[in-house]
């Protein structure tokens, strides 16, 4: 099936010093998919997200978003960084953090007004955080902080969302709420790319995946590329992926062991 290309990565190489973190990566992300980027620690998953966002210097290659560089498409791209990369002691409220998602549309001169405040409250309602709107962000739990980040991305009303480990450190209830939200975004025609660690949930949560270990091992529909062979190529044989038959049509009691615990 032909799909419009939301993201196209061509011949991308990123190095920190003399060490390549990404090497000659070619990746196409079709429009309207919910994609997991998976791979071992140090595989370059976060670097790939940052390269799409033009947040790291590249040694070679280019990235296009709907056929244009990020500098021309930043208003249609939403970003949820790793929670641990943010200074949560910064003295600001939950609502103000969410309204920051509108700065790209407003520009840095116009101040957010009632419309933006209403949008922020609606997004907080969507993620179950409306009653925390006036709370300082330092007073939130890890799962609550992650929901605030998602709300901030929602008010951007982006076409492409890039999320770096949105499930990290959240409880099961928050994880399920995030999954539901991501699937709603996909149903609305958005493209969502997620750095993800738990291999066991990939077939349940995502319809597209990219397997990365400095080089791109494989990418495509989960049903086609999320295979034992590709996982072993990606993780260097460190993954135990035991099952009683092929994944399509396998018994409900098939056993899969993800990256966690290795």
Secondary structure, DSSP 8 states (H G I E B T S, - for coil): ----EEEEEEEEEEEETTEEEEEEEEEEEETT-EEEEE--TTSSHHHHHHHHTT-S--SEEEEEETTB-HHHHGGGEEEE--GGGS-TTSS-BHHHHHHGGGHHHHTTTS---HHHHHHHHHHHHHTT-GGGTTSBGGGS-HHHHHHHHHHHHHHTT-SEEEEE-TTTT--HHHHHHHHHHHHHHHHTT-EEEEE---GGGHHHH-SEEEEESSSEEEEEEHHHH--HHHHHHHHTT------SS-STT--TT-----STT-
